[in-house]
Amino acid sequence: MQPDRQQQQQGIDVAVLVSIGRHPTTGRARRAEQDARGLELALAMEAELPGTRISVLHAGPQADDSESALRGYLGMGLESMTLLEQPAGSDAILSLVEHLAATSPQLVITGARAERGEGSGLLPYALAEHLGWPLVNSLASIEKVENGVVTLLQALPRGQRRRLKVRLPAIISVDEAAPAARQSAFGPARRATFAVTPTTPEADSELAQWQLALARKRPKRLKIVKAASARDRFKAAAAKSEGKGGQVLTDVTPEQGAEAIYKLLKEEEVLR
């Protein structure tokens, strides 16, 4: 029975879409976490299913900062990556749809949400709508591929899993439920190459109308007393404050009291 099962499972063409990520602390360009998890799934499929061919796609400009971030994917064990070259601010959906329609991969893997730009998470849905392919989100693992049907394990809330069978071609999106990506190796990342493919870019008119700005620091929250029962919460609310500092104001005018309160809020960083 084992030879028959191996004969039914044949290698497929897998396209992995990757983007430029952003480090949450420093803001530097890096490989995106969810896209790297999607590539990890494809590499695991290649190891378990002989004959699987992986192609990695990125749509964007060819620049030094983006190249160093993209090599983070190449260091996971790839020899090359296809770069759909287009200037910054272009709509990547049309270029990806045109390339995927021409190459006809059987499975497309992408992250659920980008770390830069709009980050709306609508890219997989837009590709599925243009190509007319089924879409499965929140993928946890790929179990097997038999007779043009892929068996997937979808992540649900509270740690639940749901097994799905989807006929190829299909698009799947990956989030934190998928296995973590392997570490990128510096040597293979530097030796890998980029296959630059020119495209016919189209400007993203909606994004051009947006005004992007750095997020402001949120005000400091006051201390919240947590209690297990209603009795403890009442005692905490009725108890006197045990503050180490502060002052008691008596016989002051409303203006003086308001000024003292305003000064305290500024010191506690509630107001900026």
C-alpha positions as CSV (number, residue, x, y, z in Angstrom):
1,M,0.0,0.0,0.0
2,Q,2.9,2.4,0.6
3,P,4.1,2.5,-3.0
4,D,0.5,3.3,-4.1
5,R,0.3,6.2,-1.7
6,Q,3.7,7.6,-2.9
7,Q,2.5,7.4,-6.4
8,Q,-0.7,9.4,-5.6
9,Q,1.3,12.1,-3.8
10,Q,3.1,14.0,-6.5
11,G,5.2,17.2,-6.2
12,I,3.4,20.5,-7.0
13,D,4.5,24.0,-7.8
14,V,4.3,26.3,-4.8
15,A,4.6,30.1,-5.0
16,V,5.5,31.9,-1.7
17,L,4.8,35.7,-1.6
18,V,7.1,37.6,0.7
19,S,7.3,41.2,1.8
20,I,9.7,43.6,3.6
21,G,9.0,43.5,7.4
22,R,9.7,46.0,10.1
23,H,11.4,45.3,13.4
24,P,8.9,46.2,16.2
25,T,11.6,48.0,18.3
26,T,14.1,49.5,16.0
27,G,11.9,49.9,12.9
28,R,14.7,48.4,10.7
29,A,13.8,46.4,7.6
30,R,13.8,42.6,8.1
31,R,12.0,39.5,6.8
32,A,8.3,39.6,7.8
33,E,7.5,37.1,10.5
34,Q,4.3,35.7,8.9
35,D,5.8,35.5,5.4
36,A,8.8,33.6,6.8
37,R,6.4,31.1,8.5
38,G,4.7,30.6,5.1
39,L,8.1,29.8,3.5
40,E,8.8,27.4,6.3
41,L,5.7,25.5,5.5
42,A,6.7,25.3,1.8
43,L,10.2,24.1,2.7
44,A,8.6,21.4,4.9
45,M,6.4,20.3,2.1
46,E,9.4,20.1,-0.3
47,A,11.1,17.8,2.2
48,E,8.1,15.5,2.7
49,L,6.8,15.6,-0.9
50,P,9.6,14.9,-3.5
51,G,9.2,16.8,-6.7
52,T,7.8,20.0,-5.1
53,R,9.1,23.1,-6.6
54,I,9.2,26.4,-4.7
55,S,9.3,29.9,-6.2
56,V,9.5,32.9,-4.0
57,L,8.1,36.2,-5.2
58,H,8.4,39.8,-4.1
59,A,6.9,42.9,-5.7
60,G,8.7,46.1,-5.0
61,P,11.7,48.3,-5.8
62,Q,15.3,47.0,-6.0
63,A,17.1,48.9,-3.2
64,D,19.9,48.2,-0.8
65,D,17.7,48.1,2.4
66,S,15.1,45.9,0.8
67,E,17.7,43.5,-0.6
68,S,19.2,42.9,2.8
69,A,15.8,42.1,4.2
70,L,14.9,39.8,1.4
71,R,18.2,37.9,1.8
72,G,16.8,36.9,5.2
73,Y,14.4,34.6,3.2
74,L,17.1,33.4,0.9
75,G,19.2,32.3,3.9
76,M,16.5,29.7,4.8
77,G,17.8,27.4,2.0
78,L,16.9,29.1,-1.3
79,E,19.1,29.6,-4.3
80,S,17.1,32.4,-6.0
81,M,14.1,34.7,-5.6
82,T,12.0,36.4,-8.3
83,L,11.8,40.2,-7.9
84,L,8.9,41.8,-9.7
85,E,10.5,45.2,-9.9
86,Q,8.2,48.2,-9.5
87,P,8.7,51.7,-7.9
88,A,7.6,52.4,-4.4
89,G,3.9,53.3,-4.1
90,S,2.8,51.0,-6.9
91,D,-0.1,48.5,-6.6
92,A,1.5,45.1,-6.1
93,I,-1.8,43.2,-6.6
94,L,-1.9,43.6,-10.4
95,S,1.7,42.6,-10.9
96,L,1.3,39.5,-8.7
97,V,-1.9,38.5,-10.5
98,E,-0.3,38.8,-13.9
99,H,2.7,36.8,-12.9
100,L,0.7,34.1,-11.1
101,A,-1.6,33.7,-14.1
102,A,1.4,33.3,-16.4
103,T,3.3,30.8,-14.2
104,S,0.2,28.9,-12.9
105,P,1.4,27.6,-9.6
106,Q,-0.8,25.0,-7.9
107,L,-0.5,26.5,-4.4
108,V,0.2,30.1,-3.3
109,I,1.3,30.8,0.3
110,T,1.3,34.3,1.7
111,G,1.3,36.0,5.1
112,A,-2.0,37.1,6.6
113,R,-0.8,40.8,7.1
114,A,2.1,42.9,6.0
115,E,4.3,44.7,8.6
116,R,4.7,47.8,6.4
117,G,2.5,50.0,4.3
118,E,-1.3,49.6,4.7
119,G,-1.2,46.3,6.5
120,S,-4.9,45.7,5.8
121,G,-4.6,42.0,5.2
122,L,-6.6,42.1,2.0
123,L,-3.9,41.0,-0.4
124,P,-4.8,37.2,-0.2
125,Y,-8.5,38.0,-0.7
126,A,-7.8,40.3,-3.7
127,L,-5.6,37.7,-5.3
128,A,-8.3,35.0,-4.8
129,E,-10.9,37.3,-6.3
130,H,-8.8,38.1,-9.4
131,L,-7.7,34.5,-10.0
132,G,-10.9,32.8,-9.0
133,W,-9.1,30.4,-6.6
134,P,-10.3,29.3,-3.2
135,L,-8.7,30.9,-0.1
136,V,-8.0,29.4,3.3
137,N,-6.8,31.6,6.1
138,S,-5.1,31.0,9.5
139,L,-3.3,27.9,8.2
140,A,-1.5,25.7,10.9
141,S,0.0,23.0,8.7
142,I,-0.2,21.2,5.4
143,E,-0.8,17.5,5.8
144,K,-0.8,16.0,2.3
145,V,-1.5,16.4,-1.4
146,E,-3.2,13.7,-3.3
147,N,-4.9,13.7,-6.7
148,G,-5.0,17.5,-7.0
149,V,-6.5,17.9,-3.5
150,V,-4.6,19.4,-0.5
151,T,-5.4,18.5,3.0
152,L,-4.9,21.5,5.4
153,L,-5.2,22.0,9.1
154,Q,-6.7,25.4,9.9
155,A,-6.3,27.1,13.2
156,L,-9.4,28.2,15.1
157,P,-9.8,30.2,18.3
158,R,-8.9,28.7,21.7
159,G,-6.4,26.3,20.2
160,Q,-8.9,24.3,18.1
161,R,-8.0,22.9,14.7
162,R,-10.2,22.1,11.6
163,R,-9.1,19.8,8.8
164,L,-10.0,21.0,5.3
165,K,-9.7,19.5,1.9
166,V,-9.3,22.0,-0.9
167,R,-8.9,21.4,-4.6
168,L,-5.9,23.0,-6.3
169,P,-5.1,25.6,-7.4
170,A,-5.6,27.5,-4.1
171,I,-4.3,30.3,-2.0
172,I,-3.5,30.0,1.7
173,S,-2.6,32.7,4.3
174,V,-0.4,32.1,7.3
175,D,-0.3,33.8,10.7
176,E,1.3,33.0,14.1
177,A,-0.5,29.6,14.3
178,A,2.0,28.2,11.7
179,P,5.4,26.8,12.8
180,A,8.1,29.3,13.5
181,A,10.6,29.9,10.7
182,R,14.1,28.6,10.8
183,Q,17.1,30.8,11.4
184,S,18.5,32.5,8.3
185,A,22.1,31.5,7.4
186,F,24.4,34.3,6.3
187,G,26.5,32.4,3.8
188,P,23.7,30.9,1.7
189,A,21.8,34.2,1.9
190,R,24.8,36.1,0.3
191,R,25.4,33.5,-2.4
192,A,21.7,33.4,-3.5
193,T,20.7,35.5,-6.5
194,F,17.7,37.7,-7.6
195,A,15.9,37.1,-10.8
196,V,14.6,40.6,-11.6
197,T,11.5,40.7,-13.8
198,P,10.3,44.0,-15.2
199,T,6.6,44.8,-14.7
200,T,4.1,47.4,-15.9
201,P,3.6,49.3,-12.6
202,E,0.3,51.0,-11.7
203,A,0.2,53.6,-9.0
204,D,-1.8,52.9,-5.9
205,S,-4.2,55.9,-6.1
206,E,-5.9,55.2,-2.8
207,L,-2.6,55.0,-0.9
208,A,-1.4,58.2,-2.5
209,Q,-4.3,60.1,-0.8
210,W,-3.4,58.9,2.7
211,Q,-1.3,60.9,5.2
212,L,1.1,58.7,7.0
213,A,2.6,59.8,10.4
214,L,4.4,58.2,13.3
215,A,2.1,56.9,16.0
216,R,2.0,59.1,19.1
217,K,2.9,57.7,22.5
218,R,-0.2,56.8,24.4
219,P,-0.9,58.4,27.8
220,K,0.2,56.5,30.9
221,R,-2.6,54.5,32.4
222,L,-3.4,54.9,36.1
223,K,-3.0,51.9,38.3
224,I,-5.9,49.5,38.2
225,V,-6.6,47.4,41.3
226,K,-7.3,43.8,40.5
227,A,-9.3,41.7,43.0
228,A,-10.8,38.2,42.8
229,S,-14.1,38.9,44.5
230,A,-16.6,41.7,44.8
231,R,-15.8,42.1,48.5
232,D,-12.1,42.7,47.7
233,R,-13.0,45.1,45.0
234,F,-15.2,47.1,47.3
235,K,-12.5,47.2,50.0
236,A,-9.9,48.4,47.5
237,A,-12.2,51.1,46.3
238,A,-13.1,52.3,49.8
239,A,-9.6,52.1,51.1
240,K,-7.6,55.3,51.5
241,S,-4.7,55.9,49.1
242,E,-1.3,55.1,50.5
243,G,0.6,57.4,48.3
244,K,4.1,58.4,49.4
245,G,3.9,61.9,48.1
246,G,1.3,64.6,47.4
247,Q,-0.2,67.4,49.5
248,V,-3.5,68.3,51.2
249,L,-5.0,71.5,50.0
250,T,-7.3,73.4,52.3
251,D,-8.9,76.8,52.0
252,V,-7.8,77.3,48.4
253,T,-9.6,78.9,45.5
254,P,-11.1,76.8,42.7
255,E,-8.3,78.1,40.4
256,Q,-5.6,77.0,42.8
257,G,-7.2,73.5,43.2
258,A,-7.5,73.1,39.4
259,E,-3.9,74.2,38.9
260,A,-2.7,71.6,41.5
261,I,-4.7,68.8,39.8
262,Y,-3.4,69.8,36.4
263,K,0.2,69.7,37.8
264,L,-0.3,66.2,39.2
265,L,-1.7,64.9,35.9
266,K,1.3,66.3,34.1
267,E,3.7,64.6,36.6
268,E,1.9,61.3,36.2
269,E,2.1,61.7,32.3
270,V,-1.6,61.4,32.0
271,L,-1.6,64.7,30.1
272,R,1.1,65.7,27.7
